[in-house]
Amino acid sequence: MQIIVRALATGLFISCLPPLVFKYKKNTGAGFLGTLWGIPIVLAFPSDQMLYLICMLAFWAVAVIVCKKVQFKGYTGHDNPKIVIDEMAGYIAAMAFLPRTWPYMLAAFVLFRTFDTLKPWLVKTFDKMDNAFGVVFDDVAAGLMANILLQIFTIFAIKG
């Protein structure tokens, strides 16, 4: 059972690949790869907004459960960089109720990664939680912040 949990947590082991070229300090590029996994997930989610919401909430719940259950030998500490299901959850939040076009998907990706990296106030609040909920919801908060900015842009772009 632990292998299934690890597969889910690591984006089918994508985060176990050797660090990317842009390795810097503790950044291995796994979060970037995990966010990339969010793209096909978003594309596979239903286009109906209510069904998207239900799938998104279910994904968040599964992500928290997976983060709580996953174990990595030799790793102690908070928010293991090999866990990328939280990045997927954050990207799903960033794309909620937005058009699934490449400009929006790219903008959501960039804004989500920016908020996830910089950890502004609300994101930092969840990041400080030393539990599975905090691991997932710092990324969800970053995704929701990205989503809000894109929703505002959409409103003004349509009126402008």
N, C-alpha and C positions, 0 to 999 in steps of 0.2 A: 504493500500500500504506500510506503514511503517513496517509492520510485515514481508513482503517479503524482503524488503531492509535489515532489521535486520537479517533475516535468511541467506541471502547471505553473509552479512558482518561477521557474527559470525560462519560461517561454519556449518550451520544448528544448531546453538545454542551450539555448542561444547565448545566454549570459555566461556559460561555462567556456565559451571560446576564448582563445588568448586575447589579452587586452588589445584594443584597437590602437592604431597609430597615434591617436591624439591623447594617449594616456597622460594624465596630469594629476599629480598628488594621488588622491584616492579615486579619481575618475577613471574608470576602465572602459567607458563607452557602452557598458551594459544597459544603462538607462536609455541611451539613444536607440540601441537595438530593441529594447523592450517597447519603446514608444513606436518604433516601426511595426512591431507586431500588432499594435493597436489599429493600424490602417486596415488590414484585411478583416479584423473583427468588426470594425465600424461598418465596412462594406457588407458584411454578412448579417448585420443586425437588420431587423425589419424597418421599412421606410415609414410605417405608421408611427406617429409621435408617441402615442400611448404605449404601443408595444415596445418601442425603443426604450422608453422610460422604465418599463417593467424589466426588460432585459438588462438595462444598465444597473438598476438596483440589485437585481439578482447577481450580476457579475461582481458588484462591490461586495456583496455578502460572501460569495464564494472566495473572493480575493482575501478577505479578512480571515476566513476559516483556513485557507491554504497557508497564509502567513503565520498563523498561530500554530499550525501543525508541522510545518517544514522544519527539518533539522539538517544542518550541515556539519559534518565532522570537523572538529578543530576550529569552528567559528563561534565566537562569543561576541555579544554586542548587539547593538540596535541597528536595524535596517541593513541587513546583509546586502552588499551590492549585487550578489547573484540573484536576488529576488527581483524580478521585473514585472510580475503580475500587477504590482501597484502602478507602474508606468502605463500599462495597458488600461487599467481602470481610469487613470487620469486623462488619457487621451480620449477615451470613450466619453468622459464628461465634457472635454473640450469641444467635441463634435456634436453634442446633443442639440437636436432641433435646428441644425444648420444644414444648408445644401451640401450634398456630397459631391462637390466639384473639387478639382485639384487646387484651385486658388484657396478655397476655404480649408481644405485638408492640410495644405502646406502652412497656411497662416496659423491654424490651430496647433500644428506640430511645433512651429517656431515659438509661438507664445507660451504653449505649455512647457516646453523645455526651458524657456527663459525663466518662467515663474518657479518651476521645479528646482532650477539651479540657484536662483537668487534668494529663494525662500522669503518672500515678503511676509508681513505680520501674520496673517491667518495661516499661511502655509507653515510658518515657523512654529506656531502654536501647536499644530498637530504633530510636527516633526519632533517636538520635545517629548511627546508621549512615548513612553517606553513600553509599547505593546503593539499587537498586530493591527489594532484599529488605527493607531497613529501612523504606522508604516504605510497603510493604504490611503488614509484620508489626508495626509499631507499632499499626496499626488492628486487626489480628487479635488482638494481645495485649489491647487494650482490649475487643474483642468477647468474648474468652474470659473476661476478668474479669467482665464483665456476665453472661455465661452461668453462671459458677460461682455468683454471687450468686443468680441466678434458680433454679438447680437446688437450692441450699440452701433457698431460700424454698419451693419446691415440696415438698421432703421434709418440712419442718416444717408446711406448710399441710395436707398430706394426713394427717399423724400427729395434728395438733392438732385 
